[in-house]
Amino acid sequence: MNPQRRIALFGGTFDPVHEGHMRVARLARQQAHLDEVIFIPCQQSPHKKQSSSACIDDRLAMLRLATTEPWMRVSDYEARTPGPSFSYLTVEHFIAEHPQTEWFWLMGCDQWNALPRWKHPEILARHLTFLVFSRGEIPQPREGYRMIHLQGTHPASATALRDPGGGHFLDPQWLHPAVRTHILNKQLYQ
């Protein structure tokens, strides 16, 4: 009998995907003993008023360039779904595909704090263990939710990478070389 697989879903805009995202995925894999991390770029976040700077096709392409390890996978599930991307629907989709898997959701502490305002968080709580990465702040336990606090750091910021007036605009230390080349070739964030 095969042992139950442990897979984390890692949703976000990934606009652009950066080395911080990769660092968090590696920490999650290591600390939660994951078999796989699935990166899921959203078509449109229900939590963000403005649309992404890069289109979904470019964000998918950048993720595919950045996910270079065999345990990393990119899903276009939310990219193919019209309208706002609701996490509970994504979770239901993956559970239906692989019901024998132990599922996790990888997120930052800011989203952990916002989770009660998400659509149907009780569905997420029933099916997932949350892997919460924080930048200094310690995530507080929440009744009815399983949560693992990931220990580690990363300095990268998608907002800073997109800001032509800032000191980290397209910073090569924060971007996979192939992702940076894609951004430059497509003239994204200019």
Rosetta blueprint (number, residue, H / E / L):
1 M L
2 N L
3 P L
4 Q L
5 R L
6 R E
7 I E
8 A E
9 L E
10 F E
11 G E
12 G E
13 T L
14 F L
15 D L
16 P L
17 V L
18 H L
19 E H
20 G H
21 H H
22 M H
23 R H
24 V H
25 A H
26 R H
27 L H
28 A H
29 R H
30 Q H
31 Q H
32 A H
33 H L
34 L L
35 D L
36 E E
37 V E
38 I E
39 F E
40 I E
41 P E
42 C L
43 Q L
44 Q L
45 S L
46 P L
47 H L
48 K L
49 K L
50 Q L
51 S L
52 S L
53 S L
54 A L
55 C L
56 I H
57 D H
58 D H
59 R H
60 L H
61 A H
62 M H
63 L H
64 R H
65 L H
66 A H
67 T L
68 T L
69 E L
70 P L
71 W L
72 M E
73 R E
74 V E
75 S L
76 D L
77 Y L
78 E L
79 A L
80 R L
81 T L
82 P L
83 G L
84 P L
85 S L
86 F L
87 S H
88 Y H
89 L H
90 T H
91 V H
92 E H
93 H H
94 F H
95 I H
96 A H
97 E H
98 H L
99 P L
100 Q L
101 T L
102 E E
103 W E
104 F E
105 W E
106 L E
107 M E
108 G E
109 C H
110 D H
111 Q H
112 W H
113 N H
114 A H
115 L H
116 P H
117 R H
118 W L
119 K L
120 H L
121 P H
122 E H
123 I H
124 L H
125 A H
126 R H
127 H H
128 L E
129 T E
130 F E
131 L E
132 V E
133 F E
134 S L
135 R L
136 G L
137 E L
138 I L
139 P L
140 Q L
141 P L
142 R L
143 E L
144 G L
145 Y L
146 R E
147 M E
148 I E
149 H E
150 L E
151 Q L
152 G L
153 T L
154 H L
155 P L
156 A L
157 S L
158 A H
159 T H
160 A H
161 L H
162 R H
163 D L
164 P L
165 G L
166 G L
167 G L
168 H L
169 F L
170 L L
171 D L
172 P L
173 Q L
174 W L
175 L L
176 H L
177 P H
178 A H
179 V H
180 R H
181 T H
182 H H
183 I H
184 L H
185 N H
186 K H
187 Q L
188 L L
189 Y L
190 Q L
